[in-house]
């Protein structure tokens, strides 16, 4: 039997599962044409199951630790579900079907992942929904694993993502969402941090000490209708594709980054929502994951998690769009010089060494410091294909720990941007107005940037 102890940081994610917030990475990709599911199954078996043992292993508790052990009864068929969308099978039907899955935990008696092979998308197309437990891997690892399912399984597509990740003004530094599996370890929005820079900052003892003190002293986030006790029912929705070149042109004209524009649009949409619901709109914090795993190193067979977190205060309280965008840019610039994410990575490892009851208290304390989980991911800049069919679009969400009830995901792929929300029904019964407001805010910000540079 192949067995090894689960890394303590990964154990922390395993133990964070709650009925109201499962630690599952949920993602979806869609195709205009039908997929050959036998081919998809073969690709999964050959390129994922046989290469990465944790996809065929059980998480087995031994006292205070957890070990990965081979599932002697493993059958890939136990992890695949074949379904058909109800007519007309459009985006709304796909959103509703995926939303119904979100409160279902992965069976602990099997390896912690599953996929839904969906027919009937827009009548004759297909979709692939993946649900992978966070303890298996972070998003950058999942991206590379799932990239092997494309028809050109070499690292060309990954290199394309890496190039995009380090390009100034692009959607994010290092992605977390492969074109099949959404990653939790999203790039720090914007070109904020690069792994080599992070290592340099981590060696600055004074800076690390200050970052640790800031994180530990951080008070709970502002009390708004976006925060509270989460329930079991979740919902996911996403936008029509947004032309990346138009956003990039506006960002360049305004002297800001694409990420500045996108996050200012999200901030404006949350402002509208809070004023309508609460009558006031204080700043709220976003918890932003980013990758700490070098892309030029081989991916370990055992996978695992290697990412940090930073807390970004969104300028929701700022009323004027130009001022809100300028303030967002200022706050983003400040994050570029902070080792905060490395500090939180170390805290996650410490959490994995604590007793379960203490761990839950720590998770609640940390989750109380933010209102939303936010990821921003650069996907391939060119179209990719799986089983001979072109991937037309993709979106995914990281899990939300504790009582966090809002997830915002932004992905670029093949010249387009998609923005998605994951919301808790008890806190946000109807997220559609928020998503619509993101689109309106982005249009207004682009018009503003094209007219005059941001101060």
N, C-alpha and C positions, 0 to 999 in steps of 0.2 A: 504494500500500500504506500502510495506517495503521500507524505504528510509534512506540513511545516506550520509553525506558529504564525498566526495572522499578526501583522504589524500592529503595534498599539494604537497608532493613529487611525488605522483602518477599523480596529475594534471600536474606537470611539464612534465612528459613523454607523457601525452595526448596532450599537446600543442606543443610538439616538432615535430609532424607529418608535413612533407613537401612532395610535390609531388615527389621530387628527393631523399628523404630518409624517408620512412615510419617507424614509431616506432612499428614494428610488429616483433615478435619472430617467425622465420620460422624454421621448423624442419621436418625431414622425418625419418621413420623407414621402413625396408623392410623385407619381409618374402619369403621363398622358396615355401610355399604352399598357396593356396587361403584361404582368411579369410571369415567367415560367417558374412556378413555386418549387418544382423539383430541382431546378438549377440553383435557386436561392438556397435551398436546403443543403445541397452539395457544397456550395461555397462556404456556408457557415461551418459545416463539418470539417472541411479541409483547411480553411484559412483561419478559423477562430478556435474551434473546439480542440483541434489537434495541436495547436501552437501555444495556447494559453490555458494552463491546467485549471485555473479557478473557474472557468466556464463549465467544467465538469466535476467540480468538487463541492463538498458540503462544508458549511461553517459549523464546526462542532465545538461546544463548550467543554473545557476541561478545567474545573475549578474556577479560578479567576481569569483564565486565559481562553483564547479561542484558537483552534487549529483548523487549517484547511486539510480535508481528507477526501480521498477519491470516493465518488459515488459509484458503488459497485453495480447499481441498477440504472446507471445513466442511460437515457434514451433521448436523443435530440427532439423526438416527436412530442415528448412531454412538455417542451418549452415553446412549441409553435402552435398558434391558433389560426385557423383559416376561417375568415368571416366575409360577409358581403354587406356593403352599406345599403341602407334603404334608399329608394329613389327620392330625389334625383341624384343623390350621391355626391353633392358638392361639398364645398368647404364647411358649410354649416353642419351638415350631417357628419363629416369627419371630425369636426370639433366636438360635437355632442357625443359621438361614440368614444373618442379618446377620453373625454371628461368623465365618462362613466367608469373608466378603468382606474382612475387615480386613487380611489380609496381602498382598492383591493391590495392587500399585502402579498408579497411573493411567498410562495410556500417554503417554509424553512426546511422541509424534508427533502428538498431538491436544491440544486445549484440556483443561485439567486438572480435569475434573469428569465425573461420571456419575450417573445415577439409575436405580433399579430400581423398576419398576411392578409391584406384587405383587398377585396375585389369591388368593382363597381364605382371607383372614384370618377366622378364626372361622367358616369355611364359606362365607359369601357377601360378606364385607367386602373391603376393600382396604388396602394400605399403600404408602407412598412412602418409599424409602430414598435419601438423597442422600449423595454423597461428593464433597467439594469441597476442592481443595488450599488449604492455609493461605496460600500466596503470593498468591492471588486477593484475599482480603479477610479482615478480622477478623469476629468474630461479630456485632457490632452492625450492620455494613454488610450482612452476609448476611441478618440478620433483616429489614432494610428492603427488600432486594432481593426476598426470598421473600414478604414481606407483600403484594407486588403481585400474587401469584397468587390471593389470596382473591377471593371474589365481590364484595366491596366494596373495590376496590383503592386507595381514598383513604387518607389518613394517620390515619383515625380509630382503627384498631386499634393503630397505632404510638403514637398519643397515649395510648391506654389503657395501654399498656405503660410509657410514660414517666411517667404519673401514678402507676402502681403502683411504679415504680422509686424515686420520691422519697417515698413514703408511709412514715412511721415504722413500724417493726415488720413491714414487708413482706419478701418473700423476698430481695430484692436491689436494689441501686440502679438500675443500668442493665443491661438484659439482654443476653445474648449469643446466645441461642438463639431464632431465629425459629421460627414454628410449622412451618417446613419444614426449615430448616438450622440445625444446632447451631453455636453460635459459640464461638470460642476465647476471645474477649475478654469473659469473663464479668464481671458486676458483682462488685466486692469484696463478699464475703458480708456481708450486713447493709447498713445505710445508712451505710457507712463513708466513701465519698468521692464527691463530685459533681465533674464536670469543672471548674466554675468555682472550686471550692475547691482543686482540684489545681493549677490555674494559679497561684493565689495562693501556694500552698506552694512551687511550683517557683521563684518569685521570691525566696524566702528562701534566700540563698546559703549561710548557715551551716547551715540545716536540710538542704539538699541535700548539702552536703559531709559531714555526719554520716551521712546515709543511704547515700551512696556508700561511705564507709569501712566501714559496717556490712555492706553487701552483699559487698564485696570481702574482708572479714576473716571472713566467715561460714564456719565449718568444715563439712565434709561431714556430712550428717545421720546420725543414729544407725544403726549397722549392725544390721539386723534381717532376718528372713526375707522381709520385704516388698521388700527391695532386693537387687540383684545384677545379673547379666547377663541381659538380656531375650532371649527367643526370637522366632520368627516368628509363633507361634500366639497369638491373642488371643481374648477372650471378652467379650460384653456381656450383661448381664441387668438387669432393672429390676423395681421393686415394683408391686404393685397401687396404685391411687390412694389417697392419704391426704387426708382432709377438711381443707382449709385452715382453715376457720372453727374447728375444734376445736383445731388447733395454735395459732392466733392467740389464742383465748380463754385457753388455758393459759399462753402467753407473757405475756399481759397480766396474768394473775393472779399470775404469778411475778416480775413486774418485769424480764423479760428480753425479747429480741427473738425472733422466729421463727427467725432464723438462729442465734442462740445455742443454741436447742433442737436444731435440726437438726445443727449441727456437734458439739454435745456428744454427740448420739446416735451420730454417725459415730465420734467419739473412743472412746466406750465399746465400740462394735463392734470397732474395731481393737485395743483393749486385750484383749478376749476372745480374738481371733485370735492375738495375739502371745503371750499367756500359754500358750495351748494349744500353739503351735508352738515357741516359744523358751524358755518358762518365765519370761519377764520381759517387761515392757512399758514401754520408755522413751518419752518424748515423741518425736513425729515431725513433720516439717514438711510442710505443704501449700503448694504453689505456686499462688497464686490470681491469675488474670488479671482485669483490670477495664477498662472502657471509658474512653477519653479523647476520644471523638468526640462533640461536641455534637449533641443530637437535634433542635435547632431550626435546623440548617443543612442546605442541600440536600446530598444524597449525591453525591459526585463520580462521574462516569461511569467513571473509572479504578479506583474502589474502593480497594483497598490496606488496610494494617493501621495501626491507631492505638489501641494499648492498652498498659497497664502491667502489671507483675507485683509482687506482694508475697509474702513468705514468712511464713506463719502457723504457729506452733508449736502443734500440737494437744496438749492436756493428757492424753495417753494414760496417763501414769504416775500420775495421781491416781485413787485407788481408790474414794472415795465419790462417788456421782452428784452430790449437791448441791455438793460441793467442786469437782468437775470442771466443772459448769455455771458456777459462780461464777468459776472461773479462766479458762474460755473467754471469758466476758463481759469480764473484765479485759483479756485479750490483744486482743480485738476492739476495745475502746475505745482501746487504745494505737495501733492501726493507723490510726485516724481522723485522727491528727495527724502522720502520717509521709508525706513525699514520696518514699518508697522506690520506688513504682511508676513515677514519672516518671523516676527515675534508671535503672531497668532498661530503660525504653523507649529512653532514649538509648544504653544499652549494646547493645541489639539493633541499633540503627542502625550502631554502630561495628563490630559483628560482621560486618555485611554488606559492610564495606570491607576485611576481612582476607582473606588467601589462604585457600583451601579447607582446607588442612591445619591452619592455625592456628585457623580457625573451629571445626573439629571438636573441638579440644582445649578451646576456650573453652566450647563446648556441654556437653562432658562435665563440666567443672568446675562449671558452673552447675547442671546437672541433678543432680549429686551432692549439692547442698545441700538437696534435697527428696526426699520419698518418694512423694508423690502430686500429681497435678494435680486441682484442685477448682474447679468452677464452680457458681454458684448464680444461677438466672435467673428473673426474673418474666416470664411470658408473658401474653397477653391474659386479662383477668379475665372476659370473656364468650366464649361459643363462637364460633369462626370457621368458615367454610365454604370449600371449594375445589371447583370444578366442581359446585356445588350440593349437595355432601355435607359433613356436619358432621365436623369434626376431633374425634375422640373422645379422643385423647391423643398425646403426643409426648415424645421424649427424645433426647438427643444427647450427644456427647463431643468434647472437643478432643483433638488429638494429644498424645502424650507424648514429649518430646524425650529424647535421650541414652538412658540405661538406666532411665528411670522406667517402672515397670510397673503403676501403679495410677491410674485416673482415677475420680473421683467427681463425678457430675452431679446437680444438684437443680433441678427446674423446677416452677413453679406455672403452672397453666392452667385456666381455667374453674372456679375454686373447688376445685381439687385439686392435690396435690403428688405428684410422682413422683421417686423416687430411683433412679439407675442407676449401675452399676459397669462399668468396662472394665478387664480384668485380663490379665496375661501368664501363660500356662499354665505356664511354667517357674518362676514365682515363686508363683503362687496357682492351683494346679490346679483347685480347686473354690471359687469365690467365693460360692456360694449361702449357706453359713453366715454369712458376713460380712453379706450383705444382710438375711438373716433377723434377725440380731442388731441391725441398725440399727432395724428395726421394733420389736423388743422394748424396746430402750433408749429409743426415742422415747415409747412407751407409758408406761414407768416415769417418765420425766422429766415428762411431762404430768401424770401422777398426783401427782408430787412438787410441781409448781408449783401445781396446783389446791388442794393441801393447805396449803402454806405458801410465802410468798415466798422467793426465793433471797437469801441474805445479800449 
